[in-house]
Amino acid sequence: MIVRIMSEGQFDVAPADLAALNALDDALEAAIESGDEATFRRALHALLDDVRRVGKELPPDSLEPSELILPPADADIDEVRQMLGDSGLIPD
C-alpha cells in the first residue's frame, strides 16, 4: 500500500504492517476525541514514525498513486479531525 505523508513523500507499506498502523490510528482518533493536544501530538508522531520505520520510501519523482494520505507532523488537531474518515485515517 502506498502511503503519502503530506509534505514528506511516499512510502510503500506492506499489508502485514497495517494492523500495527491501525492500532496507532485508533490511538490518534481517541486523542482527537478527547481534545488533549499533548496526547494528540504524541499519537500523530507515533503513527508517522511507524510509517517511516516500516515503509520503504519511494523516490521523490515516483508517480505511484497514494492509497492513503496522512497529515504532516505539524498538523493541528482540527486539520487531522477534518481528514478522518469513518474508519480513521487508515481503513481497517
C-alpha positions as CSV (number, residue, x, y, z in Angstrom):
1,M,0.0,0.0,0.0
2,I,1.4,3.4,-1.0
3,V,1.1,5.9,1.9
4,R,1.8,9.6,1.4
5,I,2.8,11.7,4.4
6,M,1.9,15.3,3.3
7,S,5.0,17.5,2.9
8,E,7.4,14.5,3.1
9,G,6.8,11.8,0.5
10,Q,5.5,8.4,-0.3
11,F,6.2,5.1,1.5
12,D,5.4,1.6,0.3
13,V,3.9,-0.2,3.4
14,A,3.5,-4.0,3.4
15,P,0.0,-5.3,4.1
16,A,1.4,-7.2,7.1
17,D,2.2,-3.8,8.8
18,L,-1.3,-2.4,8.5
19,A,-2.6,-3.9,11.8
20,A,0.0,-2.1,13.8
21,L,-0.7,1.2,11.9
22,N,-4.4,0.7,12.6
23,A,-3.8,0.4,16.3
24,L,-1.8,3.7,16.2
25,D,-4.6,5.2,14.2
26,D,-7.1,4.2,16.8
27,A,-5.0,5.9,19.5
28,L,-4.9,9.0,17.3
29,E,-8.6,9.0,17.0
30,A,-9.1,8.7,20.7
31,A,-6.7,11.6,21.3
32,I,-8.7,13.8,18.9
33,E,-12.0,12.8,20.5
34,S,-10.5,13.7,24.0
35,G,-9.2,17.1,22.7
36,D,-6.0,16.6,24.5
37,E,-3.3,18.4,22.4
38,A,-0.3,16.7,24.0
39,T,-1.8,13.2,23.6
40,F,-2.8,14.0,20.0
41,R,0.7,15.2,19.2
42,R,2.3,12.0,20.6
43,A,-0.2,9.8,18.8
44,L,0.3,11.6,15.4
45,H,4.1,11.4,15.7
46,A,3.9,7.7,16.7
47,L,1.8,6.9,13.6
48,L,4.0,8.9,11.2
49,D,7.2,7.4,12.8
50,D,5.9,3.9,12.3
51,V,5.0,4.5,8.7
52,R,8.6,5.8,8.1
53,R,10.0,2.8,10.0
54,V,8.1,0.0,8.3
55,G,7.6,1.7,4.9
56,K,10.1,1.7,2.0
57,E,10.5,5.4,0.9
58,L,9.8,5.9,-2.7
59,P,11.9,8.3,-4.8
60,P,10.6,11.9,-5.0
61,D,9.9,11.5,-8.7
62,S,7.7,8.4,-8.2
63,L,4.3,8.6,-9.9
64,E,2.7,5.9,-7.9
65,P,-0.9,6.9,-6.8
66,S,-1.2,7.2,-3.0
67,E,-3.8,4.9,-1.4
68,L,-3.6,6.7,1.9
69,I,-2.7,10.3,2.7
70,L,-1.6,11.2,6.2
71,P,-1.2,14.7,7.6
72,P,2.2,16.3,8.1
73,A,3.8,16.1,11.5
74,D,3.0,19.7,12.2
75,A,-0.7,19.4,11.5
76,D,-3.0,20.6,14.3
77,I,-5.8,18.7,15.8
78,D,-8.6,20.4,13.8
79,E,-6.8,19.7,10.5
80,V,-6.5,16.0,11.3
81,R,-10.1,15.8,12.6
82,Q,-11.2,17.0,9.1
83,M,-9.2,14.3,7.4
84,L,-10.7,11.5,9.4
85,G,-13.0,9.1,7.6
86,D,-15.5,6.7,9.0
87,S,-12.7,4.4,9.9
88,G,-10.0,6.9,10.8
89,L,-7.0,7.8,8.6
90,I,-6.2,4.2,7.9
91,P,-9.1,1.9,6.9
92,D,-9.5,-1.4,8.7
